[in-house]
Amino acid sequence: MAGNSMLNDPLVVQQVLITVATQDTHMQHTQRQIQNIVEQVQTYFRAEASAVFCQKMQDWQARYAQVREQYTRFHDLLVGGSGLIQDSGQQSVRVVSSLGAGDAVLRELG
């Protein structure tokens, strides 16, 4: 079908969603690891350099959290967008069927 986008293919959408969810899991794990390092440094190292390190790591964590939020937003928008496209496609098939369209039109609509 001409103009076919990845959102029209549920398998492609599902694979992208799995990839995004996997990346988010990795990002959560990384955040926990960094937080553990910061806590260890705060507990066992009492120096100005360690305070600077911890502050920089906390700044990094805040920015990283923003990236994760964008991943979540992308995931949610992709789920919603693909659902709308699939629903619209199904509705188009129902309308064309109710109008008595031929099989060729229905095949083209998917």
Secondary structure, DSSP 8 states (H G I E B T S, - for coil): -TT--GGG-HHHHHHHHHHHHHHHHHHHHHHHHHHHHHHHHHHH--SHHHHHHHHHHHHHHHHHHHHHHHHHHHHHHHHHHHHHHHHHHHHHHHHHHHTT--HHHHHHH-
